Amino acid sequence: MTDQRDPTGTPTVLDELRWRGLIQDTTDAVELGAQLTRPTTFYVGFDPTAPSLHVGHLVQVVTARRLQQAGHRPLLLVGGATGQIGDPKEGGERNLNPPEVVASWVDRIRGQLAPFVSFDGPAAALAVNNLDWTSPMSVVEFLRDVGKHFPVNRMLAREVVRARLDSGISFTEFSYQLLQANDFFELHRRYGCALQFGGSDQWGNITAGVDYVRRRGAGPVHAFTTPLVTRADGTKFGKTEGGAVWLDAALTSPYAFYQFWVNVDDRDIGRYLRYFSFRDRDEIESLEQESAARPAARAAQRALAQELTTLVHGAPEAAQAMAASQALFGRGSLEELSPETLQAALREAGLVTVRGEVPAVAVLLKESGLVGSLNEARRAIAEGGAYVNNQRVVDVDAAVPTEALLHGRFLVLRRGKRTFAGVELAR
């Protein structure tokens, strides 16, 4: 497919998105390219089905940021109405969350989206809630004004609907597509929105919206989708042993968020750099080359981890996460870490709580799981492979003085170069 360039021959934002692999499906590519050569109001939606967004949402969030940086105006929709219904999923009917819970999640997610876009200037972003136009509609108005434009045979052709026909799908979830399509029409009518994008699993809903706007005599409007992010090993992106990697610091600490990106598979890092980083093409290609030449250094992973942790949690938290990542392996000062960062890092490694007097080092090594027995602990110490707060322990019967406790309650235990655990003293 040829590039859609502006009249000066300069590649457009659509070219940039294609290079980054962020275009999966589009409506008419030529018309979409022409639309994006002039300032365009666009929208992307997020349903509040949890109290936080997770890293799986980041593709949509950073794509909105790229479009705004290219001069286009974002409408960030958090679905106070659609979040009460839920898009159908193949696994079965969703649990319906109480309206007051959904409303609280709307507010939290809007706050998480705010750092990614600017709410000032000619392309100022606007946060919108589809409950504002959905709630006032009566059932009769919805069926007459919206429902009559949706042929049931097309709705039944949706893959997820077909998959649920045997097991059953409620009219509530079946109607979700109408609500989302009506969002596009209302945003077009109210704000001149001419473009919607979302993940590729939303293509059926998105094109239904494009068609609905046309059927209502409005438009033209356009759409595209981004690919679903996957891992090279086939596991789900954005999941760890502890569950989803959330953008909310209370659910996933900035340190754990940083480490998620540091631990990205070498086979994935080039793709993730293109998806998520705001570095230019030369910088990304240079990092890809460095990663291929010296994979153990994880330079590309660390660069992406720093960039995204800064973007999501702010520069101070990113600096603390980076410092913790170094200090835990003896390449920085543990004393300079905040108690919150140190506790979060040790929880990721495995944090045990002790009460009363602090046991001897050998006992702590065993209780933390770094060794399997006291004899093994004593051998590790005798062989010079045991550390407390990055200081080598040389006495197999060594005790831990109270003044060694970091922030008065933490110890960092390490066996060898890379295996560590934490101890917290409960008073």
VEXSETI-743067 format. One record per residue (C-alpha): residue number from 0; x, z, y. Coordinates in nm, 3 decimals, m for minus. Layout:
% residues N
<site NUM; <X; Z; Y>>
...
***
This chain:
% residues 427
<site 0; <0.000; 0.000; 0.000>>
<site 1; <0.142; m0.094; 0.340>>
<site 2; <0.203; 0.161; 0.616>>
<site 3; <m0.057; 0.195; 0.888>>
<site 4; <0.169; 0.198; 1.195>>
<site 5; <0.079; 0.251; 1.556>>
<site 6; <0.118; m0.040; 1.804>>
<site 7; <0.483; 0.053; 1.871>>
<site 8; <0.572; 0.022; 1.505>>
<site 9; <0.627; 0.398; 1.466>>
<site 10; <0.509; 0.543; 1.133>>
<site 11; <0.188; 0.744; 1.171>>
<site 12; <0.090; 1.082; 1.034>>
<site 13; <m0.071; 0.895; 0.743>>
<site 14; <0.269; 0.746; 0.656>>
<site 15; <0.418; 1.095; 0.668>>
<site 16; <0.148; 1.235; 0.440>>
<site 17; <0.201; 0.950; 0.193>>
<site 18; <0.578; 1.008; 0.186>>
<site 19; <0.516; 1.372; 0.113>>
<site 20; <0.283; 1.282; m0.175>>
<site 21; <m0.013; 1.444; m0.003>>
<site 22; <m0.262; 1.157; m0.032>>
<site 23; <m0.454; 1.137; m0.358>>
<site 24; <m0.778; 0.955; m0.271>>
<site 25; <m0.908; 0.801; 0.050>>
<site 26; <m1.208; 0.622; 0.180>>
<site 27; <m1.119; 0.278; 0.321>>
<site 28; <m0.741; 0.311; 0.378>>
<site 29; <m0.722; 0.056; 0.659>>
<site 30; <m1.007; 0.219; 0.853>>
<site 31; <m0.864; 0.566; 0.794>>
<site 32; <m0.525; 0.451; 0.917>>
<site 33; <m0.680; 0.300; 1.229>>
<site 34; <m0.876; 0.620; 1.293>>
<site 35; <m0.561; 0.831; 1.281>>
<site 36; <m0.384; 0.620; 1.542>>
<site 37; <m0.608; 0.795; 1.801>>
<site 38; <m0.697; 1.162; 1.848>>
<site 39; <m0.945; 1.260; 1.576>>
<site 40; <m1.147; 1.573; 1.512>>
<site 41; <m1.122; 1.666; 1.144>>
<site 42; <m1.231; 1.951; 0.923>>
<site 43; <m1.119; 2.129; 0.610>>
<site 44; <m1.325; 2.398; 0.441>>
<site 45; <m1.249; 2.721; 0.258>>
<site 46; <m1.510; 2.916; 0.063>>
<site 47; <m1.473; 3.297; 0.078>>
<site 48; <m1.501; 3.365; m0.295>>
<site 49; <m1.228; 3.633; m0.273>>
<site 50; <m1.097; 3.860; 0.003>>
<site 51; <m0.795; 3.636; 0.062>>
<site 52; <m0.666; 3.284; 0.036>>
<site 53; <m0.390; 3.227; m0.220>>
<site 54; <m0.094; 2.989; m0.233>>
<site 55; <m0.311; 2.724; m0.396>>
<site 56; <m0.485; 2.689; m0.058>>
<site 57; <m0.157; 2.631; 0.126>>
<site 58; <m0.161; 2.255; 0.074>>
<site 59; <m0.481; 2.230; 0.277>>
<site 60; <m0.361; 2.477; 0.540>>
<site 61; <m0.026; 2.309; 0.606>>
<site 62; <m0.188; 1.963; 0.601>>
<site 63; <m0.423; 2.078; 0.877>>
<site 64; <m0.119; 2.197; 1.071>>
<site 65; <0.053; 1.859; 1.027>>
<site 66; <m0.253; 1.673; 1.152>>
<site 67; <m0.278; 1.899; 1.457>>
<site 68; <0.091; 1.850; 1.533>>
<site 69; <0.017; 1.475; 1.530>>
<site 70; <m0.247; 1.527; 1.801>>
<site 71; <m0.564; 1.568; 1.594>>
<site 72; <m0.814; 1.853; 1.640>>
<site 73; <m0.878; 2.090; 1.346>>
<site 74; <m1.210; 2.248; 1.264>>
<site 75; <m1.135; 2.525; 1.014>>
<site 76; <m1.455; 2.595; 0.825>>
<site 77; <m1.490; 2.921; 0.635>>
<site 78; <m1.812; 2.893; 0.439>>
<site 79; <m2.033; 3.191; 0.502>>
<site 80; <m2.316; 2.990; 0.344>>
<site 81; <m2.139; 2.794; 0.068>>
<site 82; <m1.940; 3.106; m0.019>>
<site 83; <m2.266; 3.272; m0.120>>
<site 84; <m2.341; 2.987; m0.363>>
<site 85; <m2.012; 2.870; m0.512>>
<site 86; <m1.903; 2.523; m0.613>>
<site 87; <m1.987; 2.461; m0.981>>
<site 88; <m1.701; 2.514; m1.223>>
<site 89; <m1.678; 2.396; m1.582>>
<site 90; <m1.632; 2.747; m1.718>>
<site 91; <m1.984; 2.858; m1.637>>
<site 92; <m2.203; 3.007; m1.369>>
<site 93; <m2.030; 3.194; m1.088>>
<site 94; <m2.115; 3.551; m0.998>>
<site 95; <m2.297; 3.563; m0.666>>
<site 96; <m2.132; 3.803; m0.423>>
<site 97; <m2.351; 4.007; m0.184>>
<site 98; <m2.393; 3.845; 0.160>>
<site 99; <m2.229; 4.139; 0.336>>
<site 100; <m1.922; 4.107; 0.112>>
<site 101; <m1.899; 3.735; 0.180>>
<site 102; <m1.928; 3.801; 0.555>>
<site 103; <m1.637; 4.046; 0.544>>
<site 104; <m1.427; 3.793; 0.352>>
<site 105; <m1.509; 3.525; 0.612>>
<site 106; <m1.353; 3.742; 0.882>>
<site 107; <m1.044; 3.818; 0.675>>
<site 108; <m0.982; 3.455; 0.583>>
<site 109; <m1.028; 3.338; 0.941>>
<site 110; <m0.753; 3.579; 1.038>>
<site 111; <m0.525; 3.439; 0.768>>
<site 112; <m0.577; 3.083; 0.892>>
<site 113; <m0.508; 3.165; 1.257>>
<site 114; <m0.123; 3.161; 1.245>>
<site 115; <m0.112; 2.807; 1.109>>
<site 116; <m0.277; 2.624; 1.399>>
<site 117; <m0.295; 2.646; 1.777>>
<site 118; <m0.619; 2.740; 1.948>>
<site 119; <m0.495; 2.608; 2.286>>
<site 120; <m0.428; 2.265; 2.431>>
<site 121; <m0.600; 1.927; 2.402>>
<site 122; <m0.615; 1.948; 2.021>>
<site 123; <m0.721; 2.316; 2.017>>
<site 124; <m0.840; 2.434; 1.677>>
<site 125; <m1.184; 2.582; 1.631>>
<site 126; <m1.299; 2.821; 1.358>>
<site 127; <m1.651; 2.744; 1.235>>
<site 128; <m1.892; 2.900; 0.985>>
<site 129; <m2.152; 2.692; 0.805>>
<site 130; <m2.386; 2.990; 0.794>>
<site 131; <m2.453; 2.918; 1.164>>
<site 132; <m2.649; 2.599; 1.087>>
<site 133; <m2.752; 2.666; 0.726>>
<site 134; <m2.918; 3.004; 0.773>>
<site 135; <m3.181; 2.890; 1.030>>
<site 136; <m3.308; 2.612; 0.801>>
<site 137; <m3.625; 2.676; 0.602>>
<site 138; <m3.648; 2.564; 0.241>>
<site 139; <m3.889; 2.288; 0.342>>
<site 140; <m3.654; 2.163; 0.616>>
<site 141; <m3.362; 2.162; 0.373>>
<site 142; <m3.553; 1.965; 0.110>>
<site 143; <m3.704; 1.717; 0.358>>
<site 144; <m3.407; 1.662; 0.592>>
<site 145; <m3.117; 1.696; 0.350>>
<site 146; <m3.239; 1.674; m0.008>>
<site 147; <m3.424; 1.343; 0.027>>
<site 148; <m3.091; 1.163; 0.092>>
<site 149; <m2.938; 1.260; m0.245>>
<site 150; <m3.025; 1.055; m0.554>>
<site 151; <m3.031; 1.292; m0.852>>
<site 152; <m2.871; 1.032; m1.080>>
<site 153; <m2.557; 1.037; m0.863>>
<site 154; <m2.546; 1.413; m0.858>>
<site 155; <m2.577; 1.420; m1.238>>
<site 156; <m2.282; 1.182; m1.262>>
<site 157; <m2.043; 1.444; m1.123>>
<site 158; <m1.793; 1.538; m1.393>>
<site 159; <m1.838; 1.912; m1.354>>
<site 160; <m2.218; 1.876; m1.366>>
<site 161; <m2.203; 1.662; m1.680>>
<site 162; <m1.981; 1.924; m1.840>>
<site 163; <m2.237; 2.193; m1.770>>
<site 164; <m2.553; 2.008; m1.878>>
<site 165; <m2.542; 2.137; m2.234>>
<site 166; <m2.455; 2.497; m2.148>>
<site 167; <m2.677; 2.496; m1.843>>
<site 168; <m2.634; 2.485; m1.467>>
<site 169; <m2.856; 2.660; m1.216>>
<site 170; <m3.032; 2.476; m0.934>>
<site 171; <m2.831; 2.700; m0.700>>
<site 172; <m2.494; 2.557; m0.806>>
<site 173; <m2.638; 2.210; m0.857>>
<site 174; <m2.740; 2.214; m0.487>>
<site 175; <m2.392; 2.309; m0.362>>
<site 176; <m2.305; 1.945; m0.295>>
<site 177; <m2.595; 1.914; m0.052>>
<site 178; <m2.476; 2.212; 0.150>>
<site 179; <m2.122; 2.079; 0.179>>
<site 180; <m2.243; 1.730; 0.269>>
<site 181; <m2.463; 1.877; 0.540>>
<site 182; <m2.159; 2.056; 0.682>>
<site 183; <m1.994; 1.719; 0.750>>
<site 184; <m2.306; 1.589; 0.920>>
<site 185; <m2.344; 1.899; 1.137>>
<site 186; <m1.978; 1.899; 1.238>>
<site 187; <m2.002; 1.531; 1.321>>
<site 188; <m2.316; 1.590; 1.526>>
<site 189; <m2.185; 1.900; 1.706>>
<site 190; <m1.816; 1.822; 1.754>>
<site 191; <m1.768; 1.453; 1.682>>
<site 192; <m1.586; 1.529; 1.356>>
<site 193; <m1.479; 1.201; 1.198>>
<site 194; <m1.262; 1.313; 0.907>>
<site 195; <m1.281; 1.559; 0.619>>
<site 196; <m1.007; 1.633; 0.369>>
<site 197; <m0.970; 1.872; 0.078>>
<site 198; <m0.826; 1.905; m0.271>>
<site 199; <m0.877; 1.623; m0.518>>
<site 200; <m1.123; 1.836; m0.716>>
<site 201; <m1.350; 1.813; m0.410>>
<site 202; <m1.358; 1.432; m0.398>>
<site 203; <m1.716; 1.408; m0.527>>
<site 204; <m1.843; 1.659; m0.270>>
<site 205; <m1.644; 1.497; 0.010>>
<site 206; <m1.763; 1.143; m0.058>>
<site 207; <m2.118; 1.275; m0.086>>
<site 208; <m2.074; 1.403; 0.269>>
<site 209; <m1.940; 1.069; 0.391>>
<site 210; <m2.238; 0.892; 0.235>>
<site 211; <m2.484; 1.148; 0.375>>
<site 212; <m2.352; 1.105; 0.730>>
<site 213; <m2.401; 0.729; 0.689>>
<site 214; <m2.752; 0.772; 0.550>>
<site 215; <m2.843; 0.982; 0.852>>
<site 216; <m2.740; 0.689; 1.075>>
<site 217; <m2.422; 0.851; 1.207>>
<site 218; <m2.055; 0.776; 1.167>>
<site 219; <m1.836; 0.606; 1.077>>
<site 220; <m1.653; 0.896; 0.915>>
<site 221; <m1.355; 0.909; 0.683>>
<site 222; <m1.205; 1.126; 0.413>>
<site 223; <m0.901; 1.183; 0.196>>
<site 224; <m0.790; 1.432; m0.067>>
<site 225; <m0.461; 1.596; m0.148>>
<site 226; <m0.339; 1.626; m0.507>>
<site 227; <m0.386; 1.944; m0.704>>
<site 228; <m0.054; 2.127; m0.719>>
<site 229; <0.081; 2.173; m1.070>>
<site 230; <0.393; 2.310; m1.234>>
<site 231; <0.632; 2.109; m1.444>>
<site 232; <0.586; 2.343; m1.741>>
<site 233; <0.209; 2.293; m1.735>>
<site 234; <0.120; 2.642; m1.613>>
<site 235; <m0.112; 2.691; m1.318>>
<site 236; <0.047; 2.682; m0.976>>
<site 237; <0.017; 3.001; m0.774>>
<site 238; <m0.016; 3.233; m1.072>>
<site 239; <0.230; 3.501; m1.184>>
<site 240; <0.212; 3.764; m1.457>>
<site 241; <0.034; 3.985; m1.205>>
<site 242; <m0.225; 3.721; m1.115>>
<site 243; <m0.272; 3.503; m0.809>>
<site 244; <m0.016; 3.497; m0.527>>
<site 245; <m0.228; 3.591; m0.225>>
<site 246; <m0.164; 3.531; 0.145>>
<site 247; <m0.286; 3.884; 0.225>>
<site 248; <0.013; 4.121; 0.239>>
<site 249; <m0.202; 4.403; 0.098>>
<site 250; <m0.263; 4.199; m0.219>>
<site 251; <0.077; 4.027; m0.254>>
<site 252; <0.363; 4.187; m0.066>>
<site 253; <0.583; 3.967; 0.156>>
<site 254; <0.871; 4.039; m0.084>>
<site 255; <0.670; 3.923; m0.387>>
<site 256; <0.554; 3.618; m0.189>>
<site 257; <0.916; 3.535; m0.103>>
<site 258; <1.028; 3.581; m0.463>>
<site 259; <0.753; 3.351; m0.588>>
<site 260; <0.914; 3.063; m0.399>>
<site 261; <1.271; 3.166; m0.486>>
<site 262; <1.175; 3.146; m0.854>>
<site 263; <1.025; 2.795; m0.834>>
<site 264; <1.140; 2.573; m1.121>>
<site 265; <1.417; 2.327; m1.029>>
<site 266; <1.194; 2.047; m1.159>>
<site 267; <0.928; 2.135; m0.898>>
<site 268; <1.126; 2.223; m0.588>>
<site 269; <1.164; 1.869; m0.449>>
<site 270; <0.789; 1.810; m0.472>>
<site 271; <0.709; 2.149; m0.321>>
<site 272; <0.947; 2.092; m0.032>>
<site 273; <0.760; 1.775; 0.055>>
<site 274; <0.421; 1.940; 0.020>>
<site 275; <0.487; 2.264; 0.205>>
<site 276; <0.796; 2.242; 0.427>>
<site 277; <0.793; 2.128; 0.787>>
<site 278; <1.156; 2.015; 0.766>>
<site 279; <1.207; 1.646; 0.835>>
<site 280; <1.285; 1.385; 0.572>>
<site 281; <1.664; 1.402; 0.612>>
<site 282; <1.668; 1.782; 0.574>>
<site 283; <1.444; 1.773; 0.268>>
<site 284; <1.647; 1.502; 0.099>>
<site 285; <1.967; 1.695; 0.174>>
<site 286; <1.821; 2.009; 0.015>>
<site 287; <1.710; 1.807; m0.287>>
<site 288; <2.063; 1.671; m0.328>>
<site 289; <2.215; 2.018; m0.292>>
<site 290; <1.972; 2.157; m0.546>>
<site 291; <2.061; 1.884; m0.795>>
<site 292; <2.435; 1.938; m0.745>>
<site 293; <2.432; 2.320; m0.747>>
<site 294; <2.106; 2.438; m0.907>>
<site 295; <2.227; 2.795; m0.964>>
<site 296; <2.258; 2.850; m0.587>>
<site 297; <1.882; 2.786; m0.545>>
<site 298; <1.944; 2.671; m0.188>>
<site 299; <1.625; 2.464; m0.174>>
<site 300; <1.413; 2.745; m0.316>>
<site 301; <1.557; 2.999; m0.070>>
<site 302; <1.504; 2.763; 0.223>>
<site 303; <1.140; 2.707; 0.130>>
<site 304; <1.087; 3.078; 0.061>>
<site 305; <1.220; 3.173; 0.403>>
<site 306; <1.015; 2.907; 0.581>>
<site 307; <0.684; 2.989; 0.415>>
<site 308; <0.725; 3.367; 0.426>>
<site 309; <0.797; 3.337; 0.799>>
<site 310; <0.492; 3.117; 0.846>>
<site 311; <0.255; 3.340; 0.649>>
<site 312; <0.389; 3.689; 0.722>>
<site 313; <0.607; 3.650; 1.033>>
<site 314; <0.982; 3.649; 1.094>>
<site 315; <1.040; 4.027; 1.066>>
<site 316; <0.876; 4.048; 0.722>>
<site 317; <1.060; 3.737; 0.606>>
<site 318; <1.391; 3.891; 0.719>>
<site 319; <1.313; 4.210; 0.525>>
<site 320; <1.220; 4.012; 0.213>>
<site 321; <1.544; 3.814; 0.233>>
<site 322; <1.746; 4.131; 0.288>>
<site 323; <1.580; 4.299; m0.010>>
<site 324; <1.650; 3.998; m0.230>>
<site 325; <2.020; 4.029; m0.145>>
<site 326; <2.047; 4.409; m0.145>>
<site 327; <1.889; 4.465; m0.484>>
<site 328; <2.170; 4.264; m0.644>>
<site 329; <2.446; 4.438; m0.453>>
<site 330; <2.491; 4.177; m0.182>>
<site 331; <2.345; 4.377; 0.106>>
<site 332; <2.258; 4.722; 0.231>>
<site 333; <1.972; 4.902; 0.062>>
<site 334; <1.964; 5.156; 0.347>>
<site 335; <1.854; 4.885; 0.592>>
<site 336; <1.534; 4.807; 0.399>>
<site 337; <1.207; 4.958; 0.518>>
<site 338; <1.037; 5.192; 0.270>>
<site 339; <0.746; 4.945; 0.241>>
<site 340; <0.975; 4.653; 0.154>>
<site 341; <1.185; 4.861; m0.086>>
<site 342; <0.878; 4.993; m0.266>>
<site 343; <0.727; 4.644; m0.294>>
<site 344; <1.052; 4.502; m0.434>>
<site 345; <1.089; 4.783; m0.688>>
<site 346; <0.728; 4.743; m0.798>>
<site 347; <0.804; 4.381; m0.880>>
<site 348; <1.105; 4.489; m1.087>>
<site 349; <0.936; 4.786; m1.250>>
<site 350; <0.896; 5.117; m1.072>>
<site 351; <0.876; 5.445; m1.263>>
<site 352; <0.769; 5.773; m1.107>>
<site 353; <0.944; 6.102; m1.182>>
<site 354; <0.828; 6.449; m1.084>>
<site 355; <1.026; 6.759; m1.012>>
<site 356; <1.403; 6.742; m1.042>>
<site 357; <1.569; 6.402; m1.070>>
<site 358; <1.698; 6.353; m1.428>>
<site 359; <2.052; 6.246; m1.509>>
<site 360; <2.144; 5.881; m1.468>>
<site 361; <2.144; 5.816; m1.844>>
<site 362; <1.790; 5.953; m1.872>>
<site 363; <1.673; 5.740; m1.579>>
<site 364; <1.821; 5.427; m1.735>>
<site 365; <1.621; 5.494; m2.051>>
<site 366; <1.296; 5.592; m1.876>>
<site 367; <1.309; 5.287; m1.651>>
<site 368; <1.335; 5.057; m1.952>>
<site 369; <1.679; 4.920; m1.863>>
<site 370; <1.810; 5.049; m2.197>>
<site 371; <1.639; 5.141; m2.522>>
<site 372; <1.801; 5.478; m2.590>>
<site 373; <2.018; 5.749; m2.441>>
<site 374; <2.311; 5.634; m2.652>>
<site 375; <2.275; 5.284; m2.513>>
<site 376; <2.256; 5.429; m2.161>>
<site 377; <2.579; 5.623; m2.211>>
<site 378; <2.751; 5.313; m2.348>>
<site 379; <2.641; 5.110; m2.046>>
<site 380; <2.783; 5.376; m1.814>>
<site 381; <3.109; 5.407; m2.010>>
<site 382; <3.156; 5.029; m2.002>>
<site 383; <3.109; 5.020; m1.623>>
<site 384; <2.779; 4.835; m1.631>>
<site 385; <2.545; 5.092; m1.473>>
<site 386; <2.473; 5.130; m1.102>>
<site 387; <2.267; 5.361; m0.883>>
<site 388; <2.195; 5.226; m0.534>>
<site 389; <2.461; 4.959; m0.598>>
<site 390; <2.727; 5.221; m0.669>>
<site 391; <2.888; 5.206; m1.014>>
<site 392; <2.834; 5.520; m1.222>>
<site 393; <3.145; 5.628; m1.417>>
<site 394; <3.038; 5.966; m1.561>>
<site 395; <2.810; 5.944; m1.866>>
<site 396; <2.663; 6.283; m1.775>>
<site 397; <2.627; 6.207; m1.403>>
<site 398; <2.341; 6.362; m1.209>>
<site 399; <2.182; 6.210; m0.900>>
<site 400; <2.224; 6.418; m0.585>>
<site 401; <1.915; 6.454; m0.367>>
<site 402; <2.092; 6.294; m0.073>>
<site 403; <2.127; 5.972; m0.274>>
<site 404; <1.751; 5.913; m0.259>>
<site 405; <1.667; 5.620; m0.030>>
<site 406; <1.409; 5.723; 0.229>>
<site 407; <1.406; 6.055; 0.051>>
<site 408; <1.230; 5.923; m0.261>>
<site 409; <1.368; 5.595; m0.407>>
<site 410; <1.655; 5.501; m0.637>>
<site 411; <1.763; 5.152; m0.736>>
<site 412; <1.902; 5.131; m1.089>>
<site 413; <2.090; 4.827; m1.208>>
<site 414; <2.241; 4.730; m1.540>>
<site 415; <2.496; 4.453; m1.515>>
<site 416; <2.462; 4.196; m1.242>>
<site 417; <2.095; 4.102; m1.248>>
<site 418; <1.878; 4.357; m1.433>>
<site 419; <1.737; 4.632; m1.214>>
<site 420; <1.451; 4.878; m1.190>>
<site 421; <1.330; 5.142; m0.949>>
<site 422; <1.261; 5.512; m0.950>>
<site 423; <1.030; 5.692; m0.711>>
<site 424; <1.036; 6.070; m0.683>>
<site 425; <0.687; 6.218; m0.653>>
<site 426; <0.690; 6.546; m0.464>>
***
